Amino acid sequence: MRLIRKIKNFPNDILKEGSILTIGAFDGLHIGHQVLLNEIKNISNKNKLPTIVMSFEPTPAEFFLQSKSPSRLMRFREKYEALDNLGIDIFFCPKFDKNMQNINADDFIRILLIQTLNIKHLIVGDDFHFARNREGGFDHLERSGKALGFELKKISSVVENDKRVSSTLIRQYLQSGNLEEAARFLGKPFRMSGKVIKGEKLGRKLGYPTANVSIGRIKTPIMGIFAVKIYGLSNEPLEGVASLGLRPTFYEKKKPLLEVHIFNFDRDIYGYYIQVDFLQKIRDEEKFINSEALIEQMHLDSDAAKKVFKQSN
């Protein structure tokens, strides 16, 4: 998959026959997103045109809300990797800035969709809005499609148990500790990924060596202790218990830290890029009065995680 961040970076000939486009934040790539992405791939196969997913970085929510914006379900790299695995041809991710904030609906369509992307088919969700003050909607796109020669299709939201599948709802499930329901709406367990970095070896000193994973996040939708599966270190996923939080027992961190204790594993894995799937929440993060109390709780956490895997097997 090709990543393009700026309009000027599009090669002149890459879209000369046209393209199949969808636009959105696609945070988490949940089962609703997957329906939409499968549709652009189906249309692409029939028309022999490249697929484009267009998103913005930072997201409009992050631009407008700044520190009050919701936690991402996926970092940019994770979204790129997931779209690549789905077989998307181009990920177009321009910067959302004041110029993008103030573009009107007609210019958005003319400059971005027609002049830059040469769209022949546009597929959007049923809640899609765009341009300045979200003034553009499906009706505006429909009129423009007839005038400018592109076909438009609206994909209805996926509904499960009378609930519309959305990134917002999934965040709520994660924050409440309901990882099982979040996984059902995501179509997979909630995942974080990152490089294993050197830490202070506090876990090893306490008898529980951990892999410190650089997750590149200022905030996360979940915090606590979890049963996890780890990918990227062997042909099969490994089982473990993870702590995701600010580590209050020793000295509180400003950014969340992911520490993973992998069962029956003792290898030097510094520098490895791993994926951690969160399967079940064991408890909230706590501050303990001393190391002994923490060690005792770590024994209980480890046993609880092993019980999760035993029941699932």
C-alpha positions as CSV (number, residue, x, y, z in Angstrom):
1,M,0.0,0.0,0.0
2,R,1.2,3.5,-0.9
3,L,1.1,6.2,1.8
4,I,0.6,9.8,0.4
5,R,0.5,12.7,2.8
6,K,0.4,15.7,0.4
7,I,-1.6,16.6,-2.7
8,K,1.6,17.6,-4.6
9,N,3.1,14.1,-4.0
10,F,0.5,12.3,-6.2
11,P,2.3,11.0,-9.3
12,N,0.5,12.4,-12.4
13,D,-0.3,9.1,-14.0
14,I,-1.3,7.0,-11.0
15,L,-5.0,7.9,-11.1
16,K,-5.4,8.7,-14.8
17,E,-8.1,6.2,-15.2
18,G,-9.9,7.1,-12.0
19,S,-10.2,5.7,-8.4
20,I,-12.5,4.2,-5.9
21,L,-12.6,6.3,-2.7
22,T,-13.9,6.2,0.8
23,I,-13.3,8.9,3.5
24,G,-13.4,8.7,7.3
25,A,-11.4,8.4,10.5
26,F,-11.5,4.6,10.5
27,D,-10.4,4.5,14.1
28,G,-10.2,0.9,15.2
29,L,-11.3,-0.4,11.8
30,H,-14.3,-2.0,13.4
31,I,-16.9,-4.3,11.7
32,G,-18.8,-1.3,10.3
33,H,-15.6,0.0,8.7
34,Q,-14.8,-3.4,7.3
35,V,-18.2,-3.6,5.5
36,L,-17.4,-0.2,3.9
37,L,-13.8,-1.2,3.0
38,N,-15.0,-4.6,1.5
39,E,-17.4,-2.6,-0.7
40,I,-14.7,-0.4,-2.2
41,K,-12.6,-3.5,-2.9
42,N,-15.6,-5.2,-4.6
43,I,-16.2,-2.1,-6.8
44,S,-12.5,-1.9,-7.5
45,N,-12.3,-5.5,-8.7
46,K,-15.2,-4.9,-11.1
47,N,-13.9,-1.7,-12.5
48,K,-10.1,-2.4,-12.3
49,L,-9.5,0.9,-10.5
50,P,-7.3,1.5,-7.4
51,T,-8.8,1.8,-4.0
52,I,-8.1,4.9,-1.8
53,V,-8.8,5.4,1.8
54,M,-8.7,9.1,2.8
55,S,-8.3,10.2,6.4
56,F,-6.7,13.1,8.2
57,E,-3.8,13.5,10.5
58,P,-4.3,14.8,13.1
59,T,-8.0,13.8,13.2
60,P,-10.5,16.7,13.1
61,A,-11.5,15.8,16.6
62,E,-7.9,16.2,17.8
63,F,-7.5,19.5,15.9
64,F,-10.6,21.0,17.5
65,L,-10.6,19.4,20.9
66,Q,-6.9,19.2,21.5
67,S,-6.2,17.5,24.8
68,K,-9.9,16.8,25.3
69,S,-10.1,14.7,22.2
70,P,-11.0,11.0,22.8
71,S,-8.3,8.4,23.0
72,R,-7.4,6.7,19.7
73,L,-8.3,3.1,19.3
74,M,-5.4,2.9,16.8
75,R,-2.2,4.8,16.3
76,F,-1.4,6.0,12.8
77,R,1.1,3.2,12.2
78,E,-1.4,0.6,13.4
79,K,-4.1,2.0,11.1
80,Y,-1.6,2.0,8.2
81,E,-0.6,-1.6,8.9
82,A,-4.3,-2.7,9.1
83,L,-5.3,-1.0,5.9
84,D,-2.2,-2.6,4.2
85,N,-3.3,-6.0,5.4
86,L,-6.7,-5.4,4.0
87,G,-5.3,-4.9,0.5
88,I,-6.0,-1.1,0.1
89,D,-3.9,0.4,-2.7
90,I,-3.5,4.0,-1.4
91,F,-3.8,5.6,2.0
92,F,-4.2,9.3,1.4
93,C,-3.7,11.2,4.7
94,P,-3.4,15.0,4.3
95,K,-2.8,17.2,7.3
96,F,-5.8,18.7,9.0
97,D,-5.0,22.3,9.6
98,K,-6.6,25.7,9.4
99,N,-6.7,25.6,5.6
100,M,-8.5,22.2,5.7
101,Q,-10.8,23.5,8.5
102,N,-12.0,26.4,6.3
103,I,-12.4,24.7,2.9
104,N,-16.0,24.8,1.7
105,A,-17.9,21.7,0.4
106,D,-17.6,22.7,-3.3
107,D,-13.9,23.3,-3.1
108,F,-13.4,20.0,-1.1
109,I,-15.0,18.1,-3.9
110,R,-13.4,20.0,-6.7
111,I,-9.8,20.2,-5.4
112,L,-9.5,17.0,-3.4
113,L,-12.0,14.5,-4.9
114,I,-11.9,15.5,-8.6
115,Q,-8.6,17.3,-9.4
116,T,-6.4,15.3,-7.0
117,L,-8.1,11.8,-6.7
118,N,-10.0,11.7,-10.0
119,I,-12.7,9.7,-8.3
120,K,-15.2,7.5,-10.3
121,H,-16.9,6.0,-7.3
122,L,-17.3,7.4,-3.8
123,I,-18.5,5.2,-0.9
124,V,-19.4,6.8,2.4
125,G,-21.1,5.9,5.7
126,D,-24.6,7.0,6.5
127,D,-23.3,9.6,9.0
128,F,-20.7,11.1,6.7
129,H,-20.2,14.9,6.7
130,F,-17.3,17.0,5.4
131,A,-15.8,20.4,4.8
132,R,-16.2,23.7,6.8
133,N,-18.6,23.3,9.7
134,R,-19.5,19.9,8.4
135,E,-21.7,21.7,5.8
136,G,-21.3,18.9,3.2
137,G,-23.4,15.8,3.4
138,F,-24.8,13.0,1.3
139,D,-27.2,15.3,-0.6
140,H,-24.4,17.6,-1.6
141,L,-22.3,14.7,-2.8
142,E,-25.2,13.3,-4.8
143,R,-25.7,16.6,-6.7
144,S,-22.0,16.8,-7.3
145,G,-21.8,13.3,-8.5
146,K,-24.4,13.9,-11.2
147,A,-22.7,17.1,-12.3
148,L,-19.1,15.9,-12.2
149,G,-19.5,12.3,-13.3
150,F,-18.8,10.1,-10.2
151,E,-21.1,7.5,-8.7
152,L,-22.0,7.6,-5.0
153,K,-23.0,4.9,-2.6
154,K,-24.1,5.1,1.0
155,I,-23.4,2.2,3.4
156,S,-25.7,1.8,6.3
157,S,-24.3,1.5,9.8
158,V,-23.9,-2.0,11.2
159,V,-26.3,-2.6,14.1
160,E,-25.7,-5.3,16.8
161,N,-28.2,-5.9,19.6
162,D,-30.0,-2.6,18.6
163,K,-26.7,-0.7,19.0
164,R,-25.0,1.1,16.2
165,V,-21.4,0.0,15.9
166,S,-19.1,3.0,16.3
167,S,-15.6,3.9,17.6
168,T,-17.3,5.9,20.3
169,L,-19.3,2.9,21.6
170,I,-16.2,0.7,21.5
171,R,-14.3,3.2,23.6
172,Q,-17.1,3.1,26.1
173,Y,-16.9,-0.6,26.3
174,L,-13.1,-0.5,26.8
175,Q,-13.3,2.2,29.4
176,S,-15.8,0.1,31.4
177,G,-13.6,-3.0,31.2
178,N,-16.0,-4.9,28.8
179,L,-13.2,-6.1,26.5
180,E,-15.3,-9.0,25.2
181,E,-18.1,-6.7,23.8
182,A,-15.4,-4.3,22.4
183,A,-13.8,-7.2,20.6
184,R,-17.1,-8.3,19.2
185,F,-17.7,-4.9,17.6
186,L,-14.0,-4.5,16.5
187,G,-14.2,-8.0,15.0
188,K,-11.0,-8.8,16.9
189,P,-9.4,-8.2,20.3
190,F,-8.4,-4.7,21.1
191,R,-4.7,-4.4,20.3
192,M,-1.7,-2.2,21.0
193,S,1.7,-2.5,19.4
194,G,5.1,-1.1,19.8
195,K,8.8,-1.7,20.2
196,V,10.2,-3.4,23.3
197,I,12.5,-0.9,25.0
198,K,14.8,-1.0,28.0
199,G,13.2,-0.1,31.3
200,E,14.3,0.1,34.9
201,K,14.0,-3.7,35.4
202,L,11.7,-3.3,38.4
203,G,9.6,-6.3,37.3
204,R,12.7,-8.5,37.2
205,K,13.7,-7.4,40.7
206,L,10.3,-8.3,41.9
207,G,10.4,-11.8,40.3
208,Y,8.3,-10.9,37.3
209,P,10.4,-9.8,34.3
210,T,8.4,-7.6,31.9
211,A,8.8,-6.4,28.4
212,N,8.3,-2.6,28.4
213,V,6.5,-1.7,25.2
214,S,6.7,1.8,23.7
215,I,3.1,2.5,22.7
216,G,3.6,6.1,21.6
217,R,0.4,7.3,23.4
218,I,-0.3,10.2,25.7
219,K,-3.6,8.6,26.7
220,T,-5.3,5.3,26.1
221,P,-8.9,4.1,26.2
222,I,-8.0,1.4,28.8
223,M,-6.0,1.2,32.0
224,G,-5.4,-1.7,34.4
225,I,-4.2,-5.3,34.5
226,F,-5.1,-7.6,31.7
227,A,-4.8,-11.1,30.4
228,V,-3.1,-10.7,27.0
229,K,-1.7,-12.6,24.0
230,I,1.5,-11.4,22.4
231,Y,2.4,-11.6,18.7
232,G,5.7,-11.1,16.9
233,L,8.0,-13.2,19.0
234,S,7.2,-16.7,17.8
235,N,5.1,-18.6,15.2
236,E,2.3,-18.9,17.8
237,P,0.9,-16.2,20.1
238,L,2.3,-16.2,23.6
239,E,0.2,-15.8,26.7
240,G,0.9,-13.3,29.5
241,V,-0.4,-10.7,31.9
242,A,0.0,-7.0,31.2
243,S,-0.1,-3.8,33.2
244,L,-1.2,-0.6,31.4
245,G,-1.1,2.5,33.4
246,L,1.0,5.2,35.2
247,R,2.7,2.8,37.7
248,P,1.6,4.6,40.9
249,T,3.3,2.3,43.4
250,F,6.8,3.5,42.6
251,Y,6.7,7.0,40.9
252,E,3.8,8.0,38.8
253,K,4.4,8.4,35.1
254,K,2.9,11.2,33.0
255,K,2.3,8.9,30.0
256,P,0.8,5.4,30.1
257,L,3.3,2.5,30.3
258,L,2.6,-1.0,28.9
259,E,4.5,-3.7,30.8
260,V,4.0,-7.3,29.7
261,H,5.0,-10.4,31.7
262,I,5.1,-13.3,29.2
263,F,4.5,-16.8,30.8
264,N,7.3,-19.4,30.4
265,F,9.5,-17.0,28.4
266,D,13.0,-15.8,28.9
267,R,14.6,-14.2,25.9
268,D,16.3,-10.9,25.2
269,I,13.7,-9.2,23.0
270,Y,14.8,-5.5,23.1
271,G,14.1,-3.9,19.8
272,Y,11.4,-6.3,18.7
273,Y,8.1,-4.8,17.5
274,I,5.3,-6.7,19.1
275,Q,1.5,-6.7,19.1
276,V,-0.4,-7.2,22.4
277,D,-4.1,-8.3,22.3
278,F,-6.1,-7.4,25.4
279,L,-8.5,-10.3,26.1
280,Q,-9.9,-9.7,29.6
281,K,-9.5,-7.1,32.3
282,I,-8.4,-8.5,35.7
283,R,-8.5,-5.4,37.8
284,D,-7.9,-1.7,37.9
285,E,-4.5,-0.2,38.6
286,E,-3.7,0.3,42.3
287,K,-1.1,1.9,44.5
288,F,0.4,-0.5,47.0
289,I,2.0,0.4,50.3
290,N,5.2,-1.6,49.6
291,S,6.9,-4.0,47.2
292,E,5.8,-7.1,49.2
293,A,2.1,-6.2,48.8
294,L,2.7,-5.6,45.1
295,I,4.4,-8.9,44.7
296,E,1.6,-10.7,46.4
297,Q,-0.9,-9.1,44.0
298,M,1.2,-9.9,41.0
299,H,1.0,-13.6,42.0
300,L,-2.8,-13.3,42.1
301,D,-2.9,-11.4,38.7
302,S,-0.7,-14.0,37.1
303,D,-3.0,-16.8,38.4
304,A,-6.1,-14.9,37.2
305,A,-4.7,-14.5,33.7
306,K,-3.7,-18.2,33.5
307,K,-7.2,-19.1,34.5
308,V,-8.6,-17.0,31.6
309,F,-6.4,-18.9,29.2
310,K,-7.3,-22.3,30.7
311,Q,-11.0,-21.6,30.4
312,S,-10.7,-20.4,26.8
313,N,-8.7,-23.4,25.8
